[in-house]
Amino acid sequence: MKKARLVLSNGIEFEGYSFGYDGEVAGEVVFNTAMMGYPESLTDPSYAGQLMVLTYPLVGNYGVPPFTVDTNGMAHFMESDKIHASAIVVADYSEEYSHWNASESLAEWLKREHVAGITGIDTRELTKILREHGVMMGRILLDETTGQIPEGAYEGVNFVDQVSCREIIRYNEGAGKKVVLVDCGVKNNIIRCLTGRGVEVIRVPWNYDYTSMDFDGLFLTNGPGDPDMCEEAVAIIRKQMDRSRKPICGICMGNQLLSKASGASIYKLKYGHRSHNQPVRMVGSQKCFITSQNHGYAVDAKTLSGDWEELFVNMNDGSNEGIRHKKNPWFSSQFHPEACSGPVDTEFLFDQFVETLKQ
């Protein structure tokens, strides 16, 4: 392994070793406290432009599953067709792996997809720095540098436009109720959760005007970066709400875009929510759920108009975790009910959405 360094924008450096692709890269440094699920996380488009720090110390011990696809052309064990994170940062990479479904090591996968990986980093200390100062830009540099020092950018970049589909894709054609899915960086399991409930999914680009299409419900997906960069999508959502009461459901970025369309504002969290263990409470009840999350922005609930109310709140910091309209069948969650990886305690939200299509 070649020696490598993680250099934070505040000047702090961590020394380690490159175990992935031997390239130099820059991006926003964020941490994920999940104990497993690196194949799903690395292929989650919401990590575009980010250096993903895994706080669980041992990584790679169960390898990487094969890239096989289902009848809809989606990867069985990945959340998209490639790695979207710019790099992965771990404390202890396991060169030996063992799992019935593994086909290659994490290092082999990273090298094949030209994604950097650095090990030997004190991720506990790194996470403490990120919790204290907030997420920040960082660079992974090799001691044998190429001389091309990468400069990363996260603020002001429309990452949604980079990861969204470019044309309309249909799943489960002719299955019944039709759902337009606005692809802001959708995870495969969101589509599976919809098609598995017997609906046809019409996947459209993030800024596509679907308002004149024939459909029964609208679904707004997760995605990377700043929702304020997606004003085109917000304008189309607002146009749809002005002309129809058709059901709308949003997840993660979808929660933020629906909130913006309703008039609310968004703010950036200090270090975001990226884990499998975020507790959220359903407003108006004592029901609490353990959820999978991956986002760096949140809805300012105080800016919701009188027609809207909070649906879920985060039990750790009180931030918004979902909204709903008081009269129309429009609701969303900031967390991931489809999980993958993570707990599926809240998958009932898909059932509720599909039920509204029949009303």
N, C-alpha and C positions, 0 to 999 in steps of 0.2 A: 504494500500500500504506500502511495505517495503521501508525504506530509502536506497538510492543508490547514488553512485558518478560516475561521468565521470572524469577520470584522464588522462590528456594529457601527451605526452612523454616529454614535457618541464616542467612538474611539476605542471601546473595549474590544479586546481580541480573545478568542478561544482557539487553542491549538488542537489539532486532531489529525485524522488520516482520511484520505479519499477512498471510499469503497465502491462508489458508483462510477459514473462516467467522469473521466478526468478532464473536466471543463470548469471554467470560472464563470460565476453567475451572480446576479444581484436580484434582490426582491425584498418584499416586506416580511420581516421575521415574526412568525406567530407560533403559539404553542397549542398542542392538542393533548389533553389529559386522558384520552381513551387508552385502555390496556391492550387493545387489539384492533384489527381492521385496517391495516396499512394498505392492502390492495385496493379496498374501496375508497379510502381517503385520498390516496395518490391520484386515482382516476376521477375524483369528484371535481367537476369544472369550477366549483366555487373556490378552489385553491389556486386558480390561475394567478401568476405573478407573485406567489408567496414561497418563502423558504419555511417548510413545515418542520417544527421541532416537536418530537414525540417525547413526552415526559416519562413514559414507562421505560425503564432502563434497558431491558432486553428486547431487541427488535430483529426480526428475520428468522426466528427459530422454526417457523412453520412454512417458510418458503413462499412461493407465488403459484396460484392455480393456473391451469392452462387457459389460453384465450380461445374459448369456444363460444359459438353464438346460437341463439334460439331461433325459432321460426320467424320472428320479427326482425332478425338481423342484429339483435342486441347481445352484448357479451353476457354470458351466464354469471360470471364471478367478478365482474368489474362494473363500475358505474358509468363508464363511457368507453370509447375506443382507444384511448391513450392516456398516459400520465399527464396531468395538467399542472401539478405543483412544479415549481422551478427547481426545487431541491428538497432533500430530506436530511434532517439533523438528528442524530441519535447518540446515546451514551455508549452502548455496547452492541455492536453488530455481531450477530451469530452467523459465522460462515457455514456451520453445519445446520441443516434443516431437516425436519421430519414431519410429514403429514401425508395422509392417504391421497390427497388431491393435489399435491404440489408437483409442478413440472419443471421448475427452475428456482434458483436462489434469488433473493431480492437484489443482490449485486448484479447478477446476470441480466435481470430485467431492466435495471437502471441503465446499465451500459448499452443494452440493445436499443433503448429509447433515448439515449443521450441526455440523461438526467443525472445531476450531481448528487452525491451522497457523502456525508462526512460523519465519522464516528470518533469516539474517544473524547467527546465533548461533555463537560459537566453540565448536563441539561437541567439539573436542579438549580444550580447557580444562575444559569442563563434564564430560566423561567422566573426566578426571583427578580432579576433585573427587568424583565419585560413586565412583570406585575407592578413593579415600582414606577417605572418610567413610561409604560405603555408600549404597544407594538412600535417597531421602528425599522428603518431600512437596514439591510445588511448585505455583505458580499462574502462569497466563498472564494478564496484565492489559494492557488497551489504555490508551494515554495519554489517549484520550477515554473515560474510564471511565464505566460506567453507574451507578456508586455501589454496585452490589451485588457486594461482594467475595466471591468463592466460597470456601467452606471445604471442603476435600476430606477424605475419610476412606478409609483402606485397611485398616488393622489392625482386626479385629473385624467386618468386613463380609463377608457370605456372597455373594460375586460369582457363585458357581456357581449359586445359586438364581435369579439374575438372567438368566443366559444359557441355562440348560437348557430343553429343550422342555417343554411343559405337558401333552402327551398322547402316547399311543403312535403312532409312525410306522413303517410297514413299507416295506422296500425289497427288490426281487427276490423277491416273494412266490412260494412254491412252487418255489424254485430248488434246494432240497436241504436240507443241514444248516442248522439254525436257530441264529443267534447273537443273544443279548440284548446290546444295546449300551447301557451306562449313560451317558447324556448329561450330562457335567459341563461341557460347552462344546466339543463335538466339532467338529473340522475336517472339511470336506467330503471331503478326500482320504483320510481314514481310512475313511469309508464306502465310497468308490470302491475302495479297496484290498481291502476285504472282498467287496463285490458282484462285483468283477472276478475273484474267485477262486471264484465260483459258489456263494456261500452266501446264505441269506436273512438279512437284518438286521432285528431288532426293536428299534427305538430307544425307550428309556423314560426318563422324568424321573429326575434324579439320586437322588431319595429314594423311588422306586417299589419296592415289594416284589415282585420277580419270582420269588421262590423256588418258587412253586407253578406257574409257567408251564411249558409244554412247549418245551424248547430243548435244544441240544446243547453249547453253549459260552457263556461269559460274557466280554464285552469291556468294559474300563473305560477311559474316554477322558481326554483332556487337559481342562484347565479353569483358570480364573483364581483367584487369591487363595490364602488359607490353607487347607490341607487339614484343619486342626483344626476348621474351621467345618462340616465335612461328616460329623459323627458319625452321622447317620441312615444315610448311604450305607455307612459302615464297619460298622455293626451288621448291615445286610442282607448285606454281603459275608461277614461272619463266620458268619452264619446259613446262607448257601449253602455255605460250606466245611465246616460241621459236618454237613451232611446229604448232601453229594454230592462225588464226585471229578471232576465234569465240568470240562473244560479252562477255564482262566481266563487271560486276557492283559490287560495294562494298559500304557498309554502316558502318560508325564508325570505329571499328577495321578493317573492310574490306578495308577502305580507307588507313589505315596505312600499312596493309599487301601488298596491291597493290603497294603502293609507295615504300616500301622496295624492292619488287620484281623488280621494275624499277631502283633501285639503290639509292633511296633517304634515308635519315636518319630521325630518330624520336627523339623527346625530350619530357621531362615531363613538363607539365604546372604547374604553381605555385599552383593553387587551382582548376584547371579544369573548364569545362563548364557543369553544371548540372542544367537545367531549361527548361521552355517552351518558353522563350522570347529572344532567342539569334538571333540578326539580322545578316544575311549574304547577301552579294552582289554577283551576278553572274558576273564574270570577263568579261570585254568587253561590259558591259551594265550598265544601271542605275537601273536595277531591284533589289529590296531588298526584302528578305523574312524573316518572323519571324519563327524560327525553334525550335524544341525540341532537346535537346542534353544531352548526358551523357558520358563524356570521360575525362580522366586525362592526355592523351598524344596527341601530335600533330605532323604533318609532317613538317619538315623544308623545306619550299618551295625553298629555295636557293640551295638545293642539288638535285633538279629535273634535269634530263638530258634534252638535247635539244629536244628530241622527245616528251616530256611531258610539260604540262602547267597547271596552276591553273584553276580550274573551278569555285570555290567559295572562298570568303575570309570573315573572321569574321569582322564585322564593329566595334566591341568594342576594340579588341586588335590586329587586323590585322593578326591573325593566319590563317593557311590554313584550308579550309572547304570542299575541294574536288579537284580532279585532273582529267585530261583527256588526252588521247593520241592524238597527232595531226593528225594521219592518221587512226589508227585502232579504232574499236568501243569499247573502254575500258574507263570507267569513274567511278567515285565514289563520295560519299559525306561523310563528317565527321559527319554531323547532321543526324537526323532520319526523313526521308520523310514519314514513316508510322506512326510517332508520337505515339499515344496510350500510355500514354495520351499526349495531346498537340495539336498544330495546324497542319492541314493537307495541308498547302499551297503548299508544294513541292511534293505531291504524284504523280505529273506528271512525276517524274523521273522513276517510275515504268512503266508508259506508254512508255517512250522513250526506256527503256531497252527492253520491249516486242516487240516494233516495230523493233528494230535492229535484233531480232531473225528471222524475216521474210525476211530480206534482203539477 
